């Protein structure tokens, strides 16, 4: 009787986990938790009293935080491609997608510089 109860609980949890609304709510909750953990010091004032310096400082700290997170995700993506090659399931479109994505992400400031310089 105990295993039947356990089985029904597992089945119920599986059905809940398959619900797209539950997945979306979990993703939003995880995103909010990450945002709550970040401390970019938006309200910091500078010695000159200029608000734009504080905003620039806050945005630069967000940029460096996102670059750190992206580094970890990029390492995991390259490791995933390596594991796919190791097991013989590597597909070249996946490898190209990972490499192009990493190239765009890590050269984003250079790309924006090209557009903003006007040359």
C-alpha positions, 0 to 999 in steps of 0.5 A: 500500500505504501508503494502505491501511495508513493507511485501516485505522488511521483505520477502527480509530480511528473504531471505537474512538471510537464505543465508548461505554466509550471516550467515558466513560473519556475524559470521566472522564479529562478531569474528573480532569485538571480536578480535579487542576489546581484548587488550592483550598487545602483544608488551609489553616488560619486564624488562629483555628484553626477548621476550618469557616473553612478549609472555607468558604474552600475551598468559596468558591474552588470556587464562584468557579472554577465560576462562571468556567468557567460564564461561558465556557460561557455565552458559548459557548452564546449564541454558538452560538445567535447562529450558529444564527440567522445561518445560519437554523437557530435553533429557539426551544426551544434559545434558551429552554433556553439562557436559562433555564439561564443564568438558573438557573446565575447566580442560584443563590446567590439561589435558595438564599438564598430557600430558606434564609431561610425567608421 
